[in-house]
Amino acid sequence: MAEQNFVDYVKILFRSGSGGAGSVHFLRLKGVPKGGPDGGNGGRGGHIILRGDAQLWTLLHLKYRKHIYAKPGVNGSESNSTGADGEDIIVDVPLGTVAIDPETKEKLAEITQDGEKIILMKGGRGGKGNAFFANSVQQAPDHAQPGEAGHEAWTILELKILADVGLVGFPNAGKSTLLSVVSAAKPEIANYAFTTIVPNLGIVKYRDNRSFVMADIPGIIEDAHLGKGLGTRFLRHIERNSALLFMIPCDSQNISKDYQILLHELEAYNPELLDKKRILAITKMDIVEDEWEELIRPELPVGVPHVFISAVTNKGIEKLKDLIWDMIK
């Protein structure tokens, strides 16, 4: 997923279609000079509909579409003919897309299933023609309803990556390297901070032809929830992961402190993130002797499943997969 092709935030002015007007018309046929009202109803305006598409991974296709308008309904006509409904506009979005009101921050819609459809904005109702108003008292009404106006509003579409497990750690903790080893994903890898600046997804093969989805989230730094580093731009992707894999290098000066900083950043952004199941992986074990495991173990948080791994030598990788599978399933 190239950096320039990953878009997880767009703001679009949507407008649903107005309803068509009802018709005022009276039947006029040879031999029936004073026929009754036969004005038809107007058609409904087009809806704005969000539809989930599992083949999409980004909102790139919407980046330059600042205005999306649905068609209005057609006016009613004689012979009690109802006008055609306005054409609906279907906006395909990746799974995990959330529609948000930019003023109130209210969540308007959320797409999580392939093919799922949600009406974001309903089209205006068509007006009733004068035939609708005819009764025993008023047999020749000379009025009809106008169509109902459509809705128009700016809306934010925000993508939150859907994955079974999300990788959480400081920059250069080995997240991208792990993803490249356990899946076919090819994230950019280099020995400097912030190599990963867009989320990467990989499908990890497990035993008996089973698999799970792993997301490499760009590195967190202290005070990320305040906008530092990559800030909150990618913290939201962690919200949609079923479980979290914390990754801290074995050569960290204080593993326990680093773990607590990561927890604090998640809690400050969204306290509900602390409810997710967690695994702790101590990475880069290929750079130290095996005895380091016993030296590091007392620093590890109590009650959190842990594993010592090396993506270079494959140390602990199968055990890690087992832990993840047991946790998410």
NUKE-657942 format. One record per residue: x, y, z negated of N, C-alpha, C in turn; residue in three letters. Coordinates in steps of 0.02 Angstrom, whole numbers, padded with zeros to 5 digits, always signed. Example, Ala and Ser with C-alpha at 12.3 -4.5 7.8 and 13.67 -1.06 7.14 Angstrom:
NUKE-657942
+00660-00284-00390+00615-00225-00390+00660-00165-00390ALA
+00642-00112-00354+00684-00053-00357+00645+00002-00394SER
This chain:
NUKE-657942
+00043-00059+00000+00000+00000+00000+00044+00062+00000MET
+00052+00092+00057+00097+00149+00062+00071+00207+00022ALA
+00118+00246-00006+00099+00302-00049+00050+00348-00016GLU
+00065+00368+00048+00023+00417+00081-00045+00389+00099GLN
-00052+00322+00097-00115+00291+00115-00158+00275+00055ASN
-00133+00286-00005-00172+00271-00065-00205+00335-00089PHE
-00271+00337-00086-00310+00394-00110-00361+00367-00159VAL
-00361+00391-00221-00407+00366-00271-00453+00421-00298ASP
-00456+00478-00263-00498+00534-00287-00517+00577-00227TYR
-00582+00586-00217-00606+00632-00166-00666+00670-00194VAL
-00676+00729-00168-00734+00770-00187-00771+00788-00123LYS
-00835+00769-00120-00873+00775-00059-00940+00809-00073ILE
-00962+00852-00027-01028+00882-00031-01077+00835+00006LEU
-01119+00802-00032-01170+00757-00002-01236+00794+00003PHE
-01273+00778+00055-01341+00806+00062-01387+00752+00091ARG
-01439+00735+00054-01487+00688+00082-01535+00726+00127SER
-01571+00690+00169-01615+00721+00218-01680+00746+00188GLY
-01705+00800+00215-01771+00826+00194-01826+00784+00226SER
-01882+00780+00192-01938+00743+00220-01972+00782+00276GLY
-02000+00746+00323-02036+00778+00378-02102+00807+00354GLY
-02126+00858+00387-02189+00890+00369-02248+00849+00393ALA
-02302+00851+00354-02364+00820+00377-02395+00862+00433GLY
-02436+00829+00473-02465+00862+00531-02537+00884+00517SER
-02554+00942+00544-02624+00965+00544-02650+00955+00615VAL
-02695+00908+00624-02720+00893+00691-02789+00863+00685HIS
-02831+00878+00735-02899+00851+00737-02909+00813+00802PHE
-02945+00758+00797-02957+00716+00855-02999+00754+00906LEU
-02974+00758+00967-03010+00792+01021-03010+00746+01082ARG
-03066+00711+01092-03073+00668+01150-03135+00687+01189LEU
-03135+00668+01251-03194+00680+01292-03254+00645+01261LYS
-03305+00681+01246-03364+00653+01214-03360+00656+01139GLY
-03299+00674+01112-03292+00681+01039-03261+00749+01026VAL
-03299+00803+01039-03269+00870+01034-03252+00891+00963PRO
-03284+00859+00915-03271+00879+00845-03251+00818+00804LYS
-03198+00786+00828-03173+00728+00791-03142+00748+00725GLY
-03133+00701+00683-03106+00714+00616-03031+00726+00617GLY
-03003+00742+00559-02930+00755+00555-02891+00691+00567PRO
-02838+00697+00605-02796+00637+00618-02721+00655+00616ASP
-02705+00705+00575-02635+00725+00568-02598+00674+00524GLY
-02542+00648+00549-02504+00596+00513-02455+00624+00462GLY
-02428+00580+00421-02380+00600+00370-02310+00607+00399ASN
-02270+00649+00366-02200+00655+00386-02159+00597+00361GLY
-02103+00584+00394-02059+00529+00374-02013+00549+00316GLY
-01989+00499+00281-01943+00512+00226-01875+00534+00253ARG
-01843+00578+00215-01775+00598+00233-01725+00543+00219GLY
-01668+00545+00253-01618+00493+00246-01585+00494+00177GLY
-01573+00434+00150-01538+00427+00086-01462+00432+00097HIS
-01426+00449+00044-01353+00439+00041-01341+00377-00001ILE
-01311+00326+00029-01303+00261-00004-01229+00242-00009ILE
-01207+00222-00068-01140+00195-00076-01143+00119-00070LEU
-01096+00090-00033-01094+00017-00023-01024-00010-00037ARG
-01020-00061-00079-00956-00091-00095-00928-00132-00038GLY
-00863-00124-00025-00829-00161+00028-00764-00189-00001ASP
-00761-00255-00010-00703-00287-00040-00640-00281+00003ALA
-00648-00263+00067-00591-00256+00111-00557-00189+00105GLN
-00588-00143+00068-00558-00076+00059-00520-00074-00007LEU
-00462-00041-00006-00421-00035-00066-00409+00038-00085TRP
-00436+00084-00046-00421+00155-00056-00478+00197-00029THR
-00481+00260-00049-00531+00307-00024-00503+00350+00033LEU
-00449+00326+00064-00416+00364+00117-00464+00383+00173LEU
-00510+00338+00192-00555+00352+00248-00604+00409+00233HIS
-00607+00430+00169-00652+00485+00151-00614+00549+00134LEU
-00548+00547+00138-00507+00603+00116-00523+00668+00153LYS
-00537+00663+00217-00549+00724+00257-00623+00734+00274TYR
-00667+00696+00243-00739+00705+00254-00767+00745+00195ARG
-00766+00810+00201-00787+00854+00146-00862+00864+00143LYS
-00897+00850+00199-00970+00858+00201-01000+00797+00233HIS
-01048+00766+00199-01084+00708+00226-01158+00721+00217ILE
-01193+00727+00274-01264+00745+00274-01305+00690+00306TYR
-01361+00673+00275-01408+00625+00304-01459+00663+00347ALA
-01491+00627+00391-01539+00658+00438-01606+00670+00404LYS
-01643+00722+00425-01710+00734+00398-01761+00686+00428PRO
-01817+00679+00393-01871+00639+00420-01906+00677+00477GLY
-01939+00639+00520-01975+00670+00577-02044+00691+00554VAL
-02068+00746+00580-02135+00770+00563-02189+00721+00585ASN
-02245+00720+00548-02301+00680+00570-02332+00708+00633GLY
-02375+00670+00665-02406+00693+00727-02477+00667+00732SER
-02509+00681+00786-02579+00663+00796-02588+00587+00796GLU
-02652+00569+00795-02671+00498+00795-02646+00462+00733SER
-02641+00500+00678-02618+00471+00614-02549+00440+00619ASN
-02507+00467+00662-02440+00440+00673-02393+00468+00619SER
-02363+00423+00581-02314+00443+00531-02247+00454+00564THR
-02214+00507+00546-02149+00521+00575-02097+00469+00553GLY
-02046+00459+00594-01993+00411+00577-01953+00436+00517ALA
-01929+00390+00477-01885+00408+00422-01818+00432+00449ASP
-01787+00478+00412-01721+00499+00431-01670+00443+00422GLY
-01619+00441+00463-01569+00388+00459-01529+00394+00394GLU
-01525+00338+00359-01485+00337+00298-01410+00341+00315ASP
-01372+00371+00271-01299+00372+00278-01270+00323+00228ILE
-01235+00272+00253-01204+00223+00209-01129+00238+00205ILE
-01105+00249+00145-01035+00266+00132-01002+00205+00101VAL
-00958+00172+00138-00923+00114+00112-00866+00136+00067ASP
-00861+00103+00009-00810+00121-00040-00779+00057-00068VAL
-00717+00061-00094-00686+00003-00126-00722-00016-00191PRO
-00715-00079-00210-00743-00100-00274-00705-00065-00330LEU
-00743-00042-00378-00714-00003-00433-00723+00072-00424GLY
-00761+00092-00372-00773+00164-00360-00829+00189-00406THR
-00818+00247-00436-00866+00279-00480-00883+00348-00451VAL
-00948+00363-00448-00971+00429-00427-00984+00471-00489ALA
-00957+00533-00490-00960+00575-00550-00985+00645-00531ILE
-01028+00672-00573-01049+00742-00565-00991+00786-00589ASP
-00963+00830-00546-00905+00870-00566-00920+00921-00619PRO
-00984+00940-00627-01001+00991-00677-01011+00960-00746GLU
-01052+00907-00749-01069+00877-00813-01024+00817-00832THR
-00985+00792-00782-00943+00733-00791-00985+00669-00801LYS
-01049+00674-00787-01093+00616-00793-01077+00564-00739GLU
-01077+00501-00758-01067+00447-00709-01133+00435-00673LYS
-01133+00444-00607-01194+00438-00568-01204+00368-00540LEU
-01150+00335-00523-01154+00269-00493-01087+00234-00501ALA
-01089+00168-00498-01028+00129-00505-01034+00066-00461GLU
-00986+00056-00418-00988+00000-00371-00936-00052-00393ILE
-00960-00113-00406-00914-00166-00429-00919-00230-00389THR
-00969-00236-00344-00979-00298-00308-00977-00286-00232GLN
-00950-00335-00196-00948-00330-00123-01019-00331-00096ASP
-01036-00282-00054-01103-00278-00025-01154-00243-00069GLY
-01135-00226-00130-01181-00191-00175-01198-00122-00148GLU
-01262-00105-00150-01285-00040-00125-01319-00001-00182LYS
-01301+00062-00188-01332+00106-00237-01350+00171-00201ILE
-01412+00192-00209-01433+00256-00181-01406+00312-00224ILE
-01360+00350-00196-01330+00406-00233-01377+00466-00233LEU
-01407+00480-00175-01455+00535-00170-01513+00512-00127MET
-01574+00517-00154-01633+00497-00116-01653+00553-00067LYS
-01676+00531-00010-01702+00580+00038-01769+00607+00014GLY
-01786+00667+00038-01849+00698+00018-01908+00659+00046GLY
-01963+00658+00009-02024+00624+00032-02057+00663+00088ARG
-02087+00626+00133-02123+00658+00187-02188+00689+00163GLY
-02208+00744+00193-02271+00776+00175-02331+00739+00202GLY
-02387+00745+00168-02449+00712+00190-02483+00753+00245LYS
-02507+00718+00296-02544+00752+00349-02615+00768+00327GLY
-02651+00808+00368-02718+00829+00345-02767+00771+00342ASN
-02754+00715+00376-02799+00658+00371-02800+00631+00300ALA
-02746+00637+00265-02741+00612+00196-02789+00648+00150PHE
-02802+00712+00164-02842+00753+00119-02917+00752+00135PHE
-02936+00715+00186-03007+00712+00205-03046+00671+00154ALA
-03104+00696+00134-03149+00660+00089-03221+00680+00104ASN
-03267+00655+00064-03338+00669+00078-03356+00742+00070SER
-03318+00776+00028-03332+00847+00016-03295+00890+00067VAL
-03232+00874+00079-03191+00912+00127-03175+00868+00186GLN
-03219+00870+00236-03213+00824+00292-03166+00848+00346GLN
-03148+00911+00345-03104+00938+00398-03050+00982+00367ALA
-03006+00953+00324-02953+00994+00294-02906+01022+00347PRO
-02888+01084+00339-02845+01116+00389-02776+01130+00360ASP
-02756+01089+00314-02689+01098+00285-02654+01031+00278HIS
-02588+01034+00272-02546+00975+00262-02488+00995+00217ALA
-02453+00945+00193-02396+00958+00149-02332+00968+00189GLN
-02289+01013+00167-02222+01015+00196-02182+00956+00169PRO
-02129+00939+00201-02086+00886+00176-02047+00908+00115GLY
-02031+00861+00071-01992+00876+00012-01919+00888+00032GLU
-01888+00937+00002-01818+00952+00018-01773+00895-00005ALA
-01718+00886+00031-01669+00837+00011-01627+00864-00047GLY
-01582+00824-00071-01538+00844-00126-01468+00859-00098HIS
-01436+00909-00127-01368+00927-00106-01326+00940-00168GLU
-01267+00911-00170-01223+00922-00227-01153+00897-00211ALA
-01104+00930-00241-01035+00905-00239-01031+00845-00285TRP
-00996+00795-00263-00989+00733-00302-00917+00709-00297THR
-00891+00687-00354-00824+00658-00355-00830+00582-00348ILE
-00791+00554-00303-00784+00481-00298-00714+00465-00325LEU
-00713+00422-00376-00651+00406-00409-00642+00331-00410GLU
-00584+00308-00388-00571+00236-00385-00534+00214-00448LEU
-00560+00162-00479-00526+00130-00535-00513+00057-00515LYS
-00449+00041-00509-00430-00025-00483-00460-00081-00524ILE
-00490-00130-00490-00517-00189-00522-00465-00245-00520LEU
-00445-00270-00577-00396-00325-00580-00407-00365-00643ALA
-00383-00427-00642-00390-00469-00701-00341-00447-00755ASP
-00281-00428-00736-00231-00407-00784-00193-00347-00757VAL
-00184-00297-00799-00146-00238-00781-00080-00235-00817GLY
-00027-00216-00782+00039-00211-00812+00049-00142-00842LEU
+00065-00140-00906+00072-00077-00943+00143-00073-00970VAL
+00176-00018-00956+00244-00009-00982+00273+00057-00960GLY
+00331+00072-00988+00367+00133-00968+00396+00123-00898PHE
+00415+00178-00865+00447+00171-00799+00509+00126-00804PRO
+00519+00086-00753+00578+00043-00748+00578-00013-00800ASN
+00517-00036-00819+00512-00091-00867+00513-00159-00832ALA
+00512-00159-00766+00513-00222-00729+00445-00244-00703GLY
+00396-00199-00704+00328-00216-00683+00326-00235-00609LYS
+00355-00192-00567+00353-00205-00495+00392-00268-00477SER
+00448-00279-00511+00487-00340-00497+00446-00402-00514THR
+00411-00401-00570+00369-00458-00589+00316-00470-00536LEU
+00282-00417-00516+00228-00425-00466+00255-00454-00401LEU
+00314-00432-00381+00343-00457-00318+00362-00531-00322SER
+00377-00554-00383+00397-00624-00392+00337-00671-00396VAL
+00283-00649-00429+00226-00694-00441+00172-00689-00388VAL
+00179-00641-00342+00128-00633-00289+00163-00615-00224SER
+00122-00604-00173+00149-00585-00108+00154-00510-00100ALA
+00137-00472-00153+00142-00399-00149+00215-00378-00143ALA
+00227-00324-00107+00295-00300-00096+00301-00227-00118LYS
+00296-00215-00183+00302-00146-00207+00374-00121-00199PRO
+00382-00055-00196+00449-00026-00194+00484-00037-00261GLU
+00545-00061-00259+00583-00075-00320+00651-00041-00317ILE
+00667-00004-00369+00733+00028-00373+00749+00040-00446ALA
+00812+00052-00461+00834+00060-00530+00829+00133-00553ASN
+00770+00162-00546+00760+00228-00573+00686+00236-00590TYR
+00672+00283-00634+00603+00292-00658+00557+00315-00603ALA
+00494+00297-00610+00441+00317-00564+00452+00293-00493PHE
+00481+00233-00485+00483+00203-00418+00412+00192-00394THR
+00369+00166-00440+00300+00154-00423+00259+00216-00438THR
+00230+00245-00386+00188+00305-00396+00118+00294-00370ILE
+00103+00233-00347+00034+00214-00332+00023+00144-00360VAL
-00038+00127-00381-00050+00059-00405-00039+00008-00349PRO
-00015-00051-00367-00007-00106-00320-00044-00166-00347ASN
-00077-00201-00302-00115-00261-00320-00082-00323-00290LEU
-00083-00377-00327-00058-00440-00302-00101-00498-00326GLY
-00110-00548-00283-00148-00608-00302-00097-00661-00325ILE
-00103-00680-00387-00056-00728-00417-00085-00798-00412VAL
-00050-00843-00380-00073-00912-00374-00060-00949-00440LYS
-00111-00988-00460-00105-01026-00521-00118-01100-00505TYR
-00119-01141-00554-00128-01213-00543-00195-01230-00512ARG
-00198-01286-00477-00260-01313-00449-00295-01262-00403ASP
-00255-01227-00364-00281-01180-00314-00320-01122-00345ASN
-00309-01110-00408-00340-01052-00440-00294-00991-00433ARG
-00322-00934-00446-00282-00872-00439-00313-00817-00481SER
-00274-00765-00492-00299-00705-00526-00265-00644-00496PHE
-00295-00586-00508-00270-00523-00478-00231-00484-00531VAL
-00171-00464-00512-00127-00425-00556-00117-00356-00527MET
-00121-00305-00569-00112-00236-00547-00050-00205-00579ALA
-00006-00180-00539+00053-00143-00563+00035-00070-00568ASP
+00025-00046-00629+00006+00024-00640+00069+00066-00648ILE
+00073+00124-00615+00132+00168-00623+00149+00180-00696PRO
+00213+00186-00710+00238+00189-00778+00209+00245-00820GLY
+00198+00229-00883+00172+00278-00932+00232+00307-00969ILE
+00228+00371-00987+00278+00400-01031+00242+00430-01091ILE
+00279+00447-01142+00248+00477-01201+00214+00542-01183GLU
+00153+00552-01208+00111+00610-01194+00083+00609-01123ASP
+00078+00548-01093+00048+00543-01027-00025+00565-01029ALA
-00059+00553-01085-00130+00572-01090-00139+00648-01087HIS
-00085+00685-01097-00088+00759-01092-00069+00783-01023LEU
-00055+00736-00978-00039+00754-00909+00035+00752-00894GLY
+00077+00730-00941+00149+00729-00927+00166+00669-00882LYS
+00221+00677-00846+00241+00624-00799+00187+00618-00745GLY
+00165+00557-00735+00110+00546-00688+00043+00558-00721LEU
+00046+00573-00786-00013+00596-00822-00072+00547-00820GLY
-00132+00576-00821-00192+00535-00823-00213+00510-00755THR
-00174+00527-00704-00194+00509-00636-00204+00434-00628ARG
-00162+00394-00663-00167+00322-00655-00188+00286-00719PHE
-00193+00322-00774-00218+00290-00835-00288+00261-00825LEU
-00327+00294-00783-00396+00270-00773-00398+00201-00742ARG
-00346+00182-00703-00347+00116-00673-00343+00061-00724HIS
-00315+00075-00782-00309+00025-00835-00378+00009-00864ILE
-00425+00056-00858-00492+00046-00886-00527-00014-00857GLU
-00512-00032-00795-00550-00084-00760-00517-00152-00762ARG
-00460-00159-00797-00426-00223-00802-00455-00264-00859ASN
-00463-00329-00847-00492-00373-00898-00445-00380-00958SER
-00380-00385-00944-00330-00393-00997-00270-00349-00980ALA
-00228-00336-01029-00170-00293-01020-00106-00332-01038LEU
-00057-00328-00994+00008-00358-01007+00058-00302-01020LEU
+00077-00294-01083+00126-00243-01102+00195-00271-01086PHE
+00237-00230-01054+00303-00251-01034+00355-00203-01062MET
+00401-00230-01103+00454-00190-01133+00520-00226-01122ILE
+00571-00192-01096+00636-00225-01084+00669-00247-01149PRO
+00707-00301-01144+00740-00328-01203+00794-00281-01231CYS
+00819-00236-01188+00872-00190-01211+00844-00124-01238ASP
+00779-00123-01251+00749-00063-01282+00780-00052-01351SER
+00790+00010-01369+00819+00026-01434+00772+00009-01492GLN
+00706+00011-01478+00658-00005-01530+00594-00030-01497ASN
+00589-00096-01491+00532-00127-01457+00466-00110-01492ILE
+00466-00114-01558+00405-00100-01596+00381-00029-01585SER
+00428+00019-01586+00409+00089-01575+00383+00100-01504LYS
+00416+00070-01455+00393+00077-01386+00322+00049-01378ASP
+00309-00007-01409+00242-00037-01406+00190+00009-01437TYR
+00206+00039-01493+00159+00084-01527+00147+00148-01485GLN
+00199+00172-01451+00190+00231-01408+00142+00215-01351ILE
+00151+00156-01320+00106+00136-01266+00034+00130-01291LEU
+00026+00099-01349-00041+00093-01379-00071+00162-01391LEU
-00031+00207-01418-00057+00274-01433-00080+00310-01370HIS
-00042+00303-01316-00061+00337-01254-00128+00310-01227GLU
-00137+00244-01232-00200+00215-01210-00258+00238-01254LEU
-00246+00238-01320-00299+00259-01366-00317+00332-01357GLU
-00267+00375-01346-00280+00446-01337-00319+00459-01273ALA
-00308+00418-01223-00344+00427-01160-00415+00399-01166TYR
-00421+00338-01194-00487+00307-01201-00481+00254-01256ASN
-00509+00267-01315-00503+00220-01371-00528+00150-01356PRO
-00574+00143-01307-00601+00078-01291-00548+00032-01260GLU
-00493+00061-01235-00441+00020-01206-00409-00026-01257LEU
-00412-00006-01321-00382-00047-01373-00423-00110-01386LEU
-00484-00114-01359-00525-00173-01367-00506-00228-01318ASP
-00466-00212-01268-00447-00261-01218-00396-00310-01247LYS
-00398-00372-01222-00349-00422-01243-00280-00403-01218LYS
-00229-00420-01257-00161-00399-01240-00112-00457-01244ARG
-00061-00452-01203-00003-00496-01206+00058-00451-01203ILE
+00111-00470-01239+00173-00432-01237+00227-00475-01203LEU
+00257-00448-01151+00312-00482-01117+00376-00442-01129ALA
+00427-00476-01155+00492-00445-01163+00531-00463-01100ILE
+00548-00412-01061+00575-00423-00993+00651-00418-00990THR
+00676-00436-00931+00747-00430-00914+00791-00474-00960LYS
+00766-00532-00978+00804-00576-01023+00866-00606-00989MET
+00873-00595-00924+00932-00620-00889+00995-00579-00906ASP
+00986-00520-00936+01045-00478-00949+01073-00490-01019ILE
+01041-00534-01059+01065-00547-01126+01072-00622-01138VAL
+01104-00640-01192+01112-00710-01210+01047-00736-01242GLU
+01038-00802-01241+00977-00832-01268+00967-00815-01342ASP
+01022-00805-01378+01016-00791-01449+00978-00726-01464GLU
+00972-00683-01414+00937-00620-01424+00864-00631-01442TRP
+00835-00686-01420+00765-00698-01435+00753-00697-01510GLU
+00796-00732-01548+00787-00735-01620+00801-00668-01653GLU
+00845-00627-01622+00859-00561-01650+00801-00513-01637LEU
+00768-00521-01580+00713-00476-01561+00648-00495-01595ILE
+00637-00559-01607+00572-00583-01631+00545-00545-01692ARG
+00586-00528-01742+00558-00492-01800+00530-00423-01782PRO
+00550-00395-01726+00525-00328-01706+00457-00331-01674GLU
+00434-00391-01654+00374-00396-01614+00311-00386-01657LEU
+00260-00355-01628+00198-00343-01665+00164-00409-01684PRO
+00136-00410-01744+00104-00471-01769+00035-00479-01735VAL
+00019-00541-01718-00047-00556-01690-00054-00545-01616GLY
-00001-00524-01582-00004-00514-01510+00036-00570-01476VAL
+00004-00610-01432+00041-00663-01398+00100-00633-01359PRO
+00159-00665-01363+00217-00637-01329+00254-00691-01291HIS
+00294-00669-01243+00334-00715-01203+00396-00677-01181VAL
+00452-00713-01179+00515-00684-01155+00523-00705-01082PHE
+00533-00656-01037+00534-00673-00966+00593-00640-00931ILE
+00608-00668-00873+00655-00637-00826+00627-00650-00756SER
+00610-00597-00721+00585-00605-00652+00642-00625-00605ALA
+00704-00615-00627+00762-00632-00585+00776-00707-00587VAL
+00773-00736-00647+00788-00808-00656+00725-00851-00662THR
+00666-00819-00664+00602-00854-00674+00593-00881-00745ASN
+00634-00859-00790+00627-00880-00860+00559-00857-00887LYS
+00521-00903-00914+00458-00887-00948+00400-00870-00902GLY
+00410-00871-00836+00357-00849-00790+00296-00895-00793ILE
+00307-00961-00793+00251-01008-00795+00214-01002-00862GLU
+00251-00993-00916+00218-00984-00981+00177-00920-00980LYS
+00203-00868-00949+00166-00805-00944+00101-00815-00905LEU
+00104-00851-00850+00043-00865-00811-00009-00902-00853LYS
+00015-00951-00893-00030-00988-00936-00064-00943-00986ASP
-00026-00898-01017-00054-00852-01065-00106-00807-01034LEU
-00090-00782-00974-00137-00737-00939-00201-00774-00922ILE
-00193-00834-00894-00252-00873-00873-00298-00888-00933TRP
-00267-00911-00988-00307-00925-01048-00344-00863-01074ASP
-00312-00806-01066-00340-00745-01092-00398-00719-01049MET
-00392-00723-00983-00443-00694-00940-00499-00743-00926ILE
-00488-00807-00937-00540-00857-00922-00569-00890-00984LYS
